[in-house]
């Protein structure tokens, strides 16, 4: 009886590794009830700051920004000039929107640079708390290290990020792409646009 050819063995090993990688990337991280109580920290600039130039875009710093959050969703974009600047959107939650018990009663999805949530029956927490404790952030990685970390994140990751909220302009853009400076707004213009200098998974 002949043994299994080594080429087939290596093929099976590679398939198993690939399946493990896909499973890990696509499977949300499960947590026991967890609440990240710390609110995002923002300090608005009172004087004009030096602009940041990136891939034809001009970034005007508006405020320093840092936060600890739970990743509620990750979406990669690869169409149009904005996707080269901010290839990833992260739906992020803190406070009640980092609580496993609350999130289990919400349906969360991202599309077209927006973040949407729905629920059945009574909301798990007041809607104003959902709005004020979650956001869809357009992430501009400041360097390759931040981009690599973005690629490794999964739904459920607990992260700490720091950077600058910005207004981005481009010669081919119809209008400036300006970050929200509030946590309580909703709808168009309510997303944070963050030039991320540091991203750590806890």
C-alpha positions as CSV (number, residue, x, y, z in Angstrom):
1,X,0.0,0.0,0.0
2,X,1.5,3.3,-1.0
3,X,1.7,6.3,1.4
4,X,0.1,9.6,0.7
5,X,2.4,11.7,-1.5
6,X,4.1,14.6,0.3
7,X,2.7,17.0,-2.2
8,X,-0.8,16.1,-1.1
9,X,0.1,16.3,2.5
10,X,1.4,19.8,2.1
11,X,-1.7,20.8,0.1
12,X,-3.9,19.5,3.0
13,X,-1.8,21.4,5.5
14,X,-2.1,24.7,3.5
15,X,-5.8,24.2,3.1
16,X,-6.2,23.7,6.8
17,X,-4.1,26.8,7.6
18,X,-6.2,28.9,5.1
19,X,-9.4,27.6,6.6
20,X,-8.2,28.5,10.1
21,X,-7.2,32.0,9.0
22,X,-10.6,32.7,7.3
23,X,-12.5,31.3,10.3
24,X,-10.5,33.5,12.7
25,X,-10.9,36.6,10.6
26,X,-14.6,36.1,10.0
27,X,-15.7,34.9,13.4
28,X,-16.5,37.6,16.0
29,X,-14.6,37.6,19.3
30,X,-16.9,36.5,22.1
31,X,-16.9,38.3,25.4
32,X,-18.5,37.8,28.8
33,X,-20.5,40.9,29.7
34,X,-18.1,43.8,29.3
35,X,-18.5,47.6,29.5
36,X,-15.8,50.1,28.5
37,X,-16.9,53.0,30.7
38,X,-14.3,55.6,29.6
39,X,-15.7,58.3,27.3
40,X,-13.8,59.4,24.2
41,X,-11.4,62.3,24.8
42,X,-11.4,65.3,22.5
43,X,-9.6,68.6,22.7
44,X,-10.5,71.1,20.0
45,X,-7.7,73.2,18.6
46,X,-8.0,76.9,19.3
47,X,-5.4,77.9,16.7
48,X,-4.8,76.7,13.1
49,X,-2.5,73.6,12.9
50,X,-0.1,72.6,10.2
51,X,-1.9,70.7,7.4
52,X,-1.1,67.1,6.7
53,X,-0.6,66.0,3.1
54,X,-1.5,62.5,2.1
55,X,-2.0,61.0,-1.4
56,X,-3.2,64.3,-2.9
57,X,-5.4,65.0,0.1
58,X,-5.0,67.9,2.5
59,X,-5.9,67.1,6.1
60,X,-6.8,70.0,8.4
61,X,-6.5,69.0,12.0
62,X,-9.6,69.9,14.1
63,X,-9.1,68.3,17.4
64,X,-7.0,65.7,19.2
65,X,-8.9,62.5,19.8
66,X,-8.5,59.2,21.7
67,X,-10.8,56.5,22.8
68,X,-11.2,52.9,24.1
69,X,-13.9,51.0,22.2
70,X,-15.3,47.7,21.2
71,X,-15.3,47.0,17.4
72,X,-18.9,46.5,16.3
73,X,-18.2,46.2,12.6
74,X,-15.4,46.5,10.1
75,X,-15.8,47.4,6.4
76,X,-13.1,47.9,3.8
77,X,-13.6,50.2,0.9
78,X,-11.7,50.2,-2.4
79,X,-13.6,52.5,-4.7
80,X,-12.9,56.2,-5.3
81,X,-10.4,58.6,-3.9
82,X,-11.7,58.5,-0.3
83,X,-10.9,54.7,-0.1
84,X,-7.3,55.4,-0.8
85,X,-7.2,57.9,2.1
86,X,-9.5,55.9,4.5
87,X,-9.6,52.3,3.4
88,X,-11.5,51.1,6.5
89,X,-14.5,52.1,8.5
90,X,-14.9,50.9,12.1
91,X,-18.2,50.9,13.8
92,X,-17.2,51.5,17.5
93,X,-19.1,51.3,20.8
94,X,-18.3,52.3,24.3
95,X,-20.3,52.5,27.6
96,X,-23.6,50.7,27.1
97,X,-22.7,50.0,23.4
98,X,-19.8,47.9,24.5
99,X,-22.1,45.7,26.7
100,X,-22.5,42.2,25.3
101,X,-26.1,42.0,26.7
102,X,-27.1,45.2,24.8
103,X,-25.3,44.2,21.5
104,X,-27.0,40.8,21.5
105,X,-30.3,42.6,21.0
106,X,-29.2,44.8,18.2
107,X,-28.6,44.1,14.5
108,X,-25.6,46.2,13.3
109,X,-24.4,46.6,9.8
110,X,-22.3,49.0,7.7
111,X,-22.8,50.2,4.1
112,X,-21.9,53.2,1.9
113,X,-19.8,54.8,4.7
114,X,-22.8,54.6,7.2
115,X,-23.5,52.5,10.2
116,X,-27.0,51.2,10.9
117,X,-28.6,49.5,13.9
118,X,-32.0,48.0,14.4
119,X,-33.8,46.1,17.1
120,X,-37.0,44.2,17.7
121,X,-39.6,45.3,20.2
122,X,-38.3,47.5,23.0
123,X,-34.7,48.9,22.6
124,X,-32.1,47.4,24.9
125,X,-31.2,50.9,26.0
126,X,-32.7,54.3,25.1
127,X,-32.0,55.2,21.5
128,X,-30.2,58.4,22.6
129,X,-27.7,56.2,24.5
130,X,-27.1,54.1,21.3
131,X,-26.4,57.3,19.3
132,X,-24.2,58.9,21.9
133,X,-22.2,55.8,22.7
134,X,-21.4,54.5,19.2
135,X,-20.1,55.8,15.9
136,X,-19.0,54.9,12.4
137,X,-15.4,56.1,12.1
138,X,-13.5,56.6,8.8
139,X,-10.0,55.6,9.7
140,X,-7.0,57.3,8.0
141,X,-3.9,55.2,9.0
142,X,-0.9,57.5,9.7
143,X,1.5,54.7,8.8
144,X,2.0,51.1,7.7
145,X,1.9,49.9,11.3
146,X,-1.6,51.2,11.8
147,X,-2.8,49.8,8.5
148,X,-1.5,46.3,9.4
149,X,-3.3,46.5,12.8
150,X,-6.5,47.5,11.0
151,X,-6.2,44.4,8.8
152,X,-5.9,42.2,11.9
153,X,-9.0,43.5,13.7
154,X,-12.2,41.4,14.1
155,X,-15.7,42.2,15.2
156,X,-15.5,42.2,19.0
157,X,-11.9,43.5,19.3
158,X,-11.3,45.8,22.2
159,X,-9.1,48.7,21.0
160,X,-7.4,51.9,22.1
161,X,-6.7,54.5,19.4
162,X,-5.3,58.0,19.4
163,X,-5.0,60.6,16.6
164,X,-6.6,63.7,15.2
165,X,-10.0,64.5,13.9
166,X,-9.7,66.2,10.5
167,X,-11.3,67.9,7.6
168,X,-10.1,66.3,4.3
169,X,-10.1,68.1,1.0
170,X,-9.0,66.9,-2.5
171,X,-9.0,68.7,-5.9
172,X,-11.3,66.1,-7.3
173,X,-13.7,66.0,-4.3
174,X,-17.0,67.9,-4.6
175,X,-16.8,69.2,-1.1
176,X,-14.7,68.9,2.0
177,X,-14.9,65.6,4.0
178,X,-15.3,67.0,7.5
179,X,-15.3,65.0,10.8
180,X,-18.0,65.4,13.3
181,X,-16.9,67.0,16.6
182,X,-19.9,65.7,18.6
183,X,-20.9,62.3,20.0
184,X,-24.6,63.1,20.0
185,X,-25.3,63.8,16.3
186,X,-26.7,61.4,13.8
187,X,-27.1,61.0,10.1
188,X,-25.0,62.5,7.4
189,X,-21.9,64.3,8.7
190,X,-22.0,62.5,12.1
191,X,-19.1,60.2,11.5
192,X,-15.7,60.8,12.9
193,X,-12.8,61.1,10.4
194,X,-9.7,60.1,12.4
195,X,-6.1,60.4,11.3
196,X,-5.0,57.5,13.5
197,X,-1.4,57.7,14.9
198,X,-1.7,54.8,17.4
199,X,-3.9,51.7,17.4
200,X,-3.6,49.0,20.0
201,X,-5.7,45.9,20.5
202,X,-6.2,45.1,24.2
